[in-house]
Every structure is written in C-alpha cells, then in structure tokens.
Amino acid sequence: MKSAWPPSLWADVTPPVDDYPSLAGVATGDVVVIGGGFTGLSTALHLAKDGKRVVLLEAAAPGWGASGRNNGQVIPTLTRPNPDDIVARHGADGERFVALLRDSASVLFDLVRRLDIPAEAEQTGWIQPVHTPGRMKIAEARVAQWSRYGAPVELLDRERVRQMTGSEAWHGGFWNRSGGHINPLALARGLARAVAAKGVSIFAGTPALSFAREGGGWRVATPHGEVRAKALVLATNAYTGEFATELAPAIAQEVVPVLSWQMATEPLGDNLRASIIPGRQAVSDTHGDLWFMRYDARHRLVTGGALIAPVNGAERLRRRIGERLKRIFPQIGEVRFSHVWNGYIGMTTDYFPRFHRLGPDAYAWAGCNGRAVALSLSIGRELARAVDGAEVALPFSEPRPLPAHGLLRRLAPLNLVLYRWRDAREIA
C-alpha cells in the first residue's frame, strides 16, 4: 500500500525519499514504533542509540503526514497554555514538561547539526507580536513566566517589533532566541536516513491495523504481516484514525484533525528582504486566525491561513492571504504564491497535548495543536527513555475520547468564526 505524495513546497524542493519496503511476513524487535513522523523517528533514533532492535511502521512514507507538510516554524512553547497553567494542571510532572518545552527548539537544532541533516535550519529566533495593545498583557505574562524557567525570552515594544519585522501592524510582543525554522520534510527524511543507518527496520506503505498484548509482549497487525516486540510506541497524532479506524479509537477521538493550510510566495528580492523580517526570524502572532510567516532557504515567505470550508480553498487563500501580506508589509507590492497545500494537525479542546501509558511497556501521545515541530523530537527522546524504564518529563493521563467526536470534527472549522470575532476585539 503506497499513498501518493501530497504536493507542497517542501515536496518540490527536497531530495526524494528513500524507497523503504513494505512489510510482508513477520518482523520482530525489542520495540515497535508506529508512525514515521518526527516523534516516531526521534523515538526510534534514541532507542537505536541505546542498542535496541527497532521496527518502525509507517502507513505511507516517512514525513508523509504533518511532519512533512507544516510551516516549519520551531517554537518552544505550547499554543496557549503558559508554564503556570502547565504546572497548575500537572504539578511536578508539569515542571519537568515545562523544562522540556523550554529546551525543545535547541534540542532540535543541536540534533540537526550533530547528524548533519540538510534541513535548511535557521536558529534565528521566534517572534510573537501582539495584534492589539491589550494583548501586551499576554506577552508580558509569557515573558515573566518563561523567564522564571530560564528561557531566552525578551519583551519587545512596538518600535522594536517594527524594526524586527518591518511592519507597523503590531503593538509589541516578545521573542525567544532559541526558536527558528526548518524545512520539515528535509528534516523528516534526514531523520529517517539516520534511523535506518542505526539499524532500524523501516517499513513504509505499511499501516498498523491493530495492536494487542500477547505472550508478554505486543503484536501489531498489518495488511500483509505482523510485528512482535516487547515494547510499543504509538506516534500517529492527527492521523491515528485515518488509515485504520480501529487502531486506537480512544486516542483518535481525543483529538480533532483540522486542515492547516500553508502557502509560499515567489522568492523576494534583496531590497524587500532588507525591510521585511531582515533577521529571518519565524513570526506568528496572537490572532486566533493566525498571522504567521518565515523565509525558506530560497527566500520565499512561507505563510498560510485558515478556511471554514475548503471549497476552492487554494484560490480563495491566494486572494485573502495576498491582501493580508500587503496590509502587514505595504512595501511588498503584488504578492504571487507559487505553492498552496494543506494537511491535518491534531487539536485538543484545551490546547494541551496528551500522553498515555497503553499497558506494560507501551506509550502514546497525540494533540500537537500546531506546535509539534520542536516538541515532537523531545517527546521522542522521552518516549525512548520511558521504554527503558526511566523517569520522563511527560505528564501521563488516561485517554478521554471526546463525546460526539464525528460531529465535533465536522463543526471544528466553525471555530474560525469565534476566533475572528475575538480577534477584532480588545481584551479586558
């Protein structure tokens, strides 16, 4: 079973994927990892470094899902919960998780450098500008809280944001120097090659259909074979129920897959780049209907938008986001987009990720909420440590499927109406 490769900027500019075989027959190992995105690949890499025999199952190909289609911003925070929110919910486990978040961007960039992955990595920082004066309270709270945990953050006034972004659209904000951006598909494919070089058996075009505890270990069924291993890691996030609805329904139904649309402009010339985000930081602001952008290695602005209905989505977004960029950066002139693409992200109702123990030596996570590029590599490291029986920086809980999940999934895009209503108003 091979799935067509989804179109995107990253698919057009990244060297082709290696041809990993599909599984036919029985494979055995110490650990079976389900999912060939950032988390699964990171987990496999860390397990293999510790001498474990790892079998990795990927329904399509490494990086086929959200890991290879996202914007590539490396952001060491959650979308909405701040450190105090995380600690209030999870206590000591939350404090360890905050430390993991704090370091997650640097962990990614250090790994890319150590493995010499050609991922177009730029650790130039991440800026979160605020879009109304009242939202400065958000920036102030985040800087105060993250500073207590040692994060390299700095509050920015309106003039500093104008200098750093080249735009009058925002009223201040903050930045984290450890963030930045990468080519996500190049990172996924580079990780896959590094994992394979460590002796991990990667099977592509091999969806996991089900898993069960058998004989002191785990058995994973696939269309033409099975894997038997002592330990299991499920790392399928928003695509948990997309290839096999019975794989892990409780986990699939605790997240809502939402289409995230990405876009890339034609390359910008030297003069424009000197006045539009001249430091090449990643930028994503405080709108619920998010305004975000960063450069790629070919000097395209990689941005995106959201839609309530996907009908004729690419053309509608070309107009809408083109006009948005002209409002943000009047100097940009006429905006032409070379690429528009989409893919699922896994959203939770409270914007917290979910971590689970599925049984003896079995673990899972889901719920990236659009912030998994940095986070997922560190989660993979922690899941590998969990398999080894070590204490980890993940707050585990029981899966809690959302009631009427199918209806919620259909209605989720309507949240955009609420986001836009809130975006147009000042906060108290």
C-alpha positions as CSV (number, residue, x, y, z in Angstrom):
1,M,0.0,0.0,0.0
2,K,1.6,3.2,-1.2
3,S,0.0,6.6,-0.8
4,A,0.5,9.4,-3.4
5,W,2.9,12.0,-2.1
6,P,1.0,15.2,-1.2
7,P,2.0,18.3,-3.1
8,S,3.8,21.1,-1.2
9,L,6.7,23.5,-1.4
10,W,8.7,21.0,0.6
11,A,8.0,18.1,-1.7
12,D,9.2,20.2,-4.7
13,V,12.5,21.3,-3.2
14,T,13.5,18.3,-1.0
15,P,15.6,15.4,-2.5
16,P,13.4,12.3,-3.0
17,V,12.6,9.9,-0.2
18,D,14.4,6.6,0.1
19,D,12.5,3.6,-1.0
20,Y,11.6,1.7,2.2
21,P,10.0,-1.7,1.7
22,S,6.5,-2.7,2.8
23,L,6.2,-5.4,5.5
24,A,5.3,-8.9,4.3
25,G,5.5,-11.6,6.9
26,V,6.6,-11.4,10.5
27,A,9.1,-8.9,11.9
28,T,10.5,-9.0,15.4
29,G,12.3,-6.5,17.6
30,D,12.7,-5.0,21.0
31,V,10.4,-2.1,20.2
32,V,7.8,-1.4,17.5
33,V,7.2,2.2,16.7
34,I,4.0,3.1,14.8
35,G,4.3,6.3,12.8
36,G,7.1,7.7,10.7
37,G,6.8,11.4,11.6
38,F,9.1,13.4,13.8
39,T,8.1,11.7,17.1
40,G,8.3,8.2,15.7
41,L,11.6,8.8,14.0
42,S,13.1,10.6,17.1
43,T,11.9,7.7,19.3
44,A,13.5,5.1,17.0
45,L,16.7,7.1,16.8
46,H,17.1,7.3,20.6
47,L,16.2,3.6,21.1
48,A,18.6,2.5,18.4
49,K,21.4,4.6,20.1
50,D,20.8,2.6,23.2
51,G,21.2,-0.7,21.3
52,K,17.5,-1.6,20.9
53,R,16.3,-3.5,17.9
54,V,13.5,-1.3,16.5
55,V,10.9,-1.9,13.9
56,L,9.2,1.3,12.6
57,L,5.9,1.1,10.7
58,E,4.7,4.0,8.5
59,A,1.4,3.9,6.7
60,A,2.7,6.0,3.8
61,A,6.3,7.2,3.9
62,P,8.4,9.0,6.5
63,G,7.3,12.6,6.7
64,W,4.2,12.0,4.6
65,G,1.8,13.5,7.3
66,A,2.0,16.7,9.3
67,S,5.8,16.3,9.9
68,G,6.5,16.9,6.2
69,R,3.7,19.4,5.4
70,N,3.8,22.0,8.2
71,N,5.1,25.6,8.1
72,G,8.5,24.6,9.6
73,Q,8.4,27.1,12.5
74,V,10.4,25.8,15.5
75,I,8.6,27.2,18.5
76,P,9.5,26.1,22.1
77,T,6.1,26.8,23.7
78,L,2.5,25.4,23.6
79,T,-0.1,27.3,21.7
80,R,-2.0,28.8,24.6
81,P,-1.1,27.2,28.0
82,N,1.7,29.0,29.7
83,P,4.2,27.5,32.2
84,D,2.0,28.3,35.2
85,D,-1.0,26.7,33.5
86,I,1.0,23.5,32.9
87,V,2.3,23.3,36.4
88,A,-1.1,24.0,37.9
89,R,-2.5,21.0,36.0
90,H,0.3,18.6,36.3
91,G,2.4,19.6,39.4
92,A,5.9,18.2,39.4
93,D,5.3,16.4,36.1
94,G,4.3,19.8,34.7
95,E,7.5,21.4,35.9
96,R,9.6,18.7,34.1
97,F,7.5,19.2,31.0
98,V,8.0,23.0,31.1
99,A,11.7,22.4,31.1
100,L,11.4,20.0,28.1
101,L,9.4,22.7,26.3
102,R,12.0,25.4,27.2
103,D,14.8,23.4,25.6
104,S,12.9,21.8,22.7
105,A,14.0,24.1,20.0
106,S,17.6,23.9,20.9
107,V,17.3,20.1,21.1
108,L,16.1,20.1,17.5
109,F,18.7,22.4,16.1
110,D,21.5,20.6,18.0
111,L,20.3,17.3,16.6
112,V,20.3,18.7,13.1
113,R,23.8,19.9,13.5
114,R,25.1,16.7,15.1
115,L,23.6,14.5,12.4
116,D,24.5,17.0,9.6
117,I,20.9,16.8,8.2
118,P,20.4,19.3,5.3
119,A,17.2,20.6,6.8
120,E,17.7,24.3,5.9
121,A,17.8,25.0,9.6
122,E,18.0,28.7,10.7
123,Q,18.0,29.2,14.5
124,T,17.2,32.9,14.2
125,G,14.6,33.0,16.9
126,W,10.8,33.1,17.1
127,I,8.8,36.4,17.5
128,Q,5.3,36.5,18.8
129,P,4.0,40.0,18.1
130,V,0.7,41.2,19.6
131,H,-2.1,42.5,17.4
132,T,-3.9,44.8,19.8
133,P,-2.5,47.0,22.6
134,G,-4.3,44.9,25.2
135,R,-2.6,41.7,24.1
136,M,0.7,43.1,25.5
137,K,-0.6,41.5,28.7
138,I,-0.2,38.2,27.0
139,A,3.4,39.0,26.0
140,E,4.2,40.3,29.5
141,A,2.8,37.2,31.2
142,R,4.7,34.8,28.9
143,V,8.0,36.6,29.3
144,A,7.6,36.7,33.1
145,Q,6.7,33.1,33.3
146,W,9.2,31.7,30.8
147,S,12.0,33.9,32.3
148,R,11.4,32.2,35.7
149,Y,12.2,28.9,34.0
150,G,15.4,30.2,32.3
151,A,14.1,30.6,28.7
152,P,15.9,33.1,26.5
153,V,12.9,35.4,26.1
154,E,12.7,39.2,25.8
155,L,9.8,41.6,25.8
156,L,9.6,43.8,22.7
157,D,8.0,47.3,22.5
158,R,6.2,48.4,19.4
159,E,9.3,50.1,17.9
160,R,11.4,47.0,18.4
161,V,8.8,44.8,16.7
162,R,8.6,47.3,13.8
163,Q,12.4,47.1,13.4
164,M,12.5,43.3,13.6
165,T,9.5,42.6,11.3
166,G,9.4,45.7,9.1
167,S,5.7,46.2,9.8
168,E,3.5,48.7,11.7
169,A,0.8,46.0,12.1
170,W,1.7,45.0,15.6
171,H,1.9,46.7,19.0
172,G,4.8,45.0,20.6
173,G,5.4,41.4,21.6
174,F,8.2,39.1,22.7
175,W,10.7,36.8,21.2
176,N,12.5,33.6,22.1
177,R,16.1,33.4,20.7
178,S,16.2,29.6,20.7
179,G,13.4,29.2,18.0
180,G,13.7,29.5,14.3
181,H,12.6,27.4,11.3
182,I,13.5,24.4,9.1
183,N,12.4,22.6,6.0
184,P,10.2,20.0,7.8
185,L,10.2,17.4,5.0
186,A,14.0,17.5,4.7
187,L,14.2,17.0,8.5
188,A,11.9,14.0,8.4
189,R,13.7,12.4,5.5
190,G,17.1,13.1,7.1
191,L,16.0,11.6,10.4
192,A,14.7,8.5,8.5
193,R,18.1,8.1,6.9
194,A,19.9,8.5,10.2
195,V,17.5,6.0,11.8
196,A,18.0,3.4,9.0
197,A,21.8,3.9,9.4
198,K,21.4,2.9,13.0
199,G,19.9,-0.4,12.0
200,V,16.2,0.4,12.5
201,S,13.9,-1.6,10.2
202,I,11.6,1.0,8.4
203,F,8.6,-0.4,6.7
204,A,6.7,2.2,4.5
205,G,3.3,1.6,2.9
206,T,2.5,-0.5,6.0
207,P,-0.3,0.8,8.1
208,A,-0.7,-0.7,11.6
209,L,-4.2,-2.1,11.7
210,S,-4.4,-3.1,15.4
211,F,-2.2,-3.9,18.3
212,A,-2.7,-6.2,21.3
213,R,-0.8,-7.6,24.3
214,E,0.2,-11.2,23.7
215,G,2.6,-13.5,25.5
216,G,4.4,-10.9,27.5
217,G,4.9,-8.6,24.5
218,W,3.0,-6.7,21.8
219,R,1.6,-7.9,18.4
220,V,0.9,-5.3,15.7
221,A,-1.2,-6.5,12.7
222,T,-0.5,-5.0,9.3
223,P,-2.2,-5.7,5.9
224,H,0.4,-8.4,4.9
225,G,2.2,-9.3,8.1
226,E,2.7,-8.6,11.8
227,V,5.3,-7.3,14.2
228,R,6.1,-8.8,17.6
229,A,8.1,-6.8,20.1
230,K,8.5,-6.4,23.9
231,A,7.6,-2.6,23.8
232,L,5.4,-0.4,21.7
233,V,5.2,3.3,20.9
234,L,2.3,4.9,19.1
235,A,3.2,8.2,17.4
236,T,0.4,8.9,14.8
237,N,-1.1,12.1,16.3
238,A,-3.8,13.6,13.9
239,Y,-3.6,10.6,11.5
240,T,-4.3,8.0,14.2
241,G,-7.7,7.1,12.8
242,E,-7.1,7.9,9.1
243,F,-5.6,4.7,7.8
244,A,-7.2,2.2,10.3
245,T,-10.2,3.4,12.3
246,E,-9.7,0.6,14.9
247,L,-6.0,1.2,15.6
248,A,-6.5,3.3,18.7
249,P,-10.0,4.8,18.6
250,A,-9.8,6.3,22.1
251,I,-6.7,8.3,21.1
252,A,-8.0,9.1,17.7
253,Q,-11.2,10.5,19.2
254,E,-9.5,12.7,21.9
255,V,-8.0,14.9,19.1
256,V,-9.8,16.7,16.3
257,P,-7.9,16.7,13.0
258,V,-8.2,20.1,11.4
259,L,-6.9,21.1,8.0
260,S,-4.0,23.5,8.2
261,W,-3.2,25.5,5.0
262,Q,0.3,26.6,4.1
263,M,1.5,28.8,1.3
264,A,4.7,30.1,-0.2
265,T,5.3,33.3,-2.2
266,E,7.6,33.6,-5.1
267,P,11.2,34.5,-3.9
268,L,11.6,38.0,-2.5
269,G,14.4,40.2,-3.8
270,D,17.3,41.6,-1.7
271,N,15.6,45.0,-1.3
272,L,12.4,43.6,0.1
273,R,14.2,41.1,2.4
274,A,16.2,44.1,3.9
275,S,12.9,45.6,5.1
276,I,10.7,42.5,5.7
277,I,11.9,40.4,8.7
278,P,15.5,41.2,8.0
279,G,16.7,38.9,10.8
280,R,14.8,36.0,9.2
281,Q,13.1,35.0,12.4
282,A,10.0,32.9,12.5
283,V,6.9,35.1,13.2
284,S,3.4,34.0,14.5
285,D,1.2,36.4,16.3
286,T,-1.7,36.5,18.8
287,H,-4.6,36.2,16.3
288,G,-6.8,33.2,16.7
289,D,-7.0,33.2,12.9
290,L,-3.2,33.2,13.0
291,W,-0.9,35.6,11.1
292,F,2.4,33.8,10.5
293,M,5.3,33.8,8.2
294,R,9.0,32.9,7.8
295,Y,11.5,32.7,5.0
296,D,12.7,29.5,3.4
297,A,16.2,28.9,2.0
298,R,15.1,30.2,-1.4
299,H,13.8,33.5,0.2
300,R,10.1,32.7,-0.2
301,L,7.8,33.9,2.5
302,V,6.1,30.7,3.8
303,T,2.8,31.7,5.4
304,G,-0.7,30.4,5.4
305,G,-4.3,30.8,6.5
306,A,-7.5,29.1,7.7
307,L,-10.8,28.3,6.0
308,I,-14.2,27.4,7.3
309,A,-14.9,25.4,4.1
310,P,-12.2,24.0,1.8
311,V,-14.1,24.6,-1.4
312,N,-11.8,26.3,-3.9
313,G,-9.5,26.8,-1.0
314,A,-6.3,27.5,-2.8
315,E,-7.6,30.3,-4.9
316,R,-9.6,31.9,-2.0
317,L,-6.5,31.8,0.1
318,R,-4.3,33.3,-2.6
319,R,-6.5,36.4,-2.6
320,R,-7.1,36.6,1.2
321,I,-3.5,36.0,2.3
322,G,-2.1,38.1,-0.5
323,E,-4.2,41.0,0.7
324,R,-3.1,40.3,4.3
325,L,0.5,40.3,3.4
326,K,0.1,43.7,1.7
327,R,-1.6,45.1,4.8
328,I,1.2,43.8,7.0
329,F,4.0,44.8,4.6
330,P,2.8,47.5,2.3
331,Q,6.3,47.6,0.7
332,I,5.8,44.0,-0.7
333,G,3.8,45.1,-3.7
334,E,1.9,42.4,-5.7
335,V,2.1,39.0,-4.0
336,R,2.3,35.9,-6.1
337,F,2.1,32.4,-4.5
338,S,3.9,29.5,-6.1
339,H,2.6,26.8,-3.7
340,V,-0.6,26.2,-1.6
341,W,-1.0,23.0,0.3
342,N,-2.7,21.5,3.4
343,G,-2.7,18.7,5.9
344,Y,-4.1,17.7,9.3
345,I,-3.0,19.0,12.6
346,G,-4.3,17.3,15.8
347,M,-6.2,19.8,18.0
348,T,-7.4,19.3,21.6
349,T,-10.2,21.3,23.2
350,D,-7.9,22.7,25.9
351,Y,-4.7,23.0,23.7
352,F,-2.8,20.6,26.0
353,P,-1.1,17.6,24.4
354,R,-2.0,14.1,25.6
355,F,0.5,11.4,26.8
356,H,-0.6,7.9,27.6
357,R,0.6,4.6,29.0
358,L,-1.2,2.0,27.0
359,G,-0.1,-1.0,29.0
360,P,3.2,-2.6,30.0
361,D,6.0,-1.1,28.0
362,A,3.6,0.7,25.7
363,Y,3.2,4.5,25.2
364,A,1.4,7.0,23.0
365,W,0.9,10.7,22.5
366,A,-1.4,13.0,20.4
367,G,-2.5,16.6,20.3
368,C,0.2,18.8,18.7
369,N,-2.1,21.9,18.5
370,G,0.2,23.2,15.8
371,R,3.3,23.3,17.9
372,A,4.9,19.9,17.4
373,V,8.0,20.7,15.3
374,A,10.2,21.4,18.2
375,L,8.2,19.5,20.8
376,S,8.0,16.1,18.9
377,L,11.7,15.5,18.8
378,S,12.0,15.9,22.5
379,I,8.9,13.8,23.1
380,G,10.5,11.0,21.0
381,R,13.6,11.2,23.3
382,E,11.3,10.9,26.4
383,L,9.3,8.0,25.0
384,A,12.5,6.1,24.3
385,R,13.5,6.8,27.9
386,A,10.1,5.6,29.1
387,V,10.6,2.3,27.3
388,D,13.9,2.0,29.2
389,G,12.0,2.5,32.5
390,A,13.4,5.9,33.3
391,E,11.5,8.8,34.8
392,V,10.4,11.1,32.0
393,A,9.2,14.7,31.5
394,L,5.8,13.8,30.2
395,P,2.6,14.2,32.2
396,F,0.7,10.9,31.5
397,S,-3.0,10.5,31.7
398,E,-5.8,8.2,30.5
399,P,-7.2,8.6,27.0
400,R,-10.5,10.5,27.1
401,P,-12.4,10.4,23.8
402,L,-14.5,13.4,23.0
403,P,-18.3,12.9,23.0
404,A,-19.8,13.1,19.6
405,H,-16.3,13.2,18.1
406,G,-17.6,12.9,14.5
407,L,-19.8,15.9,14.9
408,L,-17.1,17.9,16.6
409,R,-14.8,17.1,13.7
410,R,-17.3,18.4,11.1
411,L,-18.0,21.5,13.2
412,A,-14.5,22.4,14.2
413,P,-13.8,24.8,11.2
414,L,-16.7,26.9,12.5
415,N,-14.4,27.9,15.5
416,L,-12.8,30.2,13.0
417,V,-15.9,32.5,13.3
418,L,-15.4,32.8,17.0
419,Y,-11.6,33.3,16.6
420,R,-12.2,36.2,14.1
421,W,-14.8,37.7,16.4
422,R,-12.4,37.7,19.3
423,D,-9.5,38.9,17.1
424,A,-11.4,42.0,16.2
425,R,-11.9,43.0,19.9
426,E,-9.6,44.3,22.6
427,I,-9.1,42.1,25.6
428,A,-10.1,43.3,29.0
